[in-house]
């Protein structure tokens, strides 16, 4: 299976980034649960992570970054940005 057809049963996934580490390729991607209210997509997003040695077989790893809790999302200390890179 190629990563282009990589699909998680319980998550929508998109926007992939790749990195090499030794003989492995690491893939990172945005994800959010298929279940739940689509109005709250941004508060439920996380960064998924998978690893491959041959680009055909992928091993799902725990999320690299977890979604914020709904209560912390609206805290005065936190601002949420999407589709931006902040140096």
Secondary structure, DSSP 4 states (H G I P E B T S, - for coil): --GGG---SSEEEEEEEEEEETTEEEEEEEEEESSS-GGGHHHH-EEEEEEESSSSSEEEEEEEEPPPPHHHHT-TT-----S----
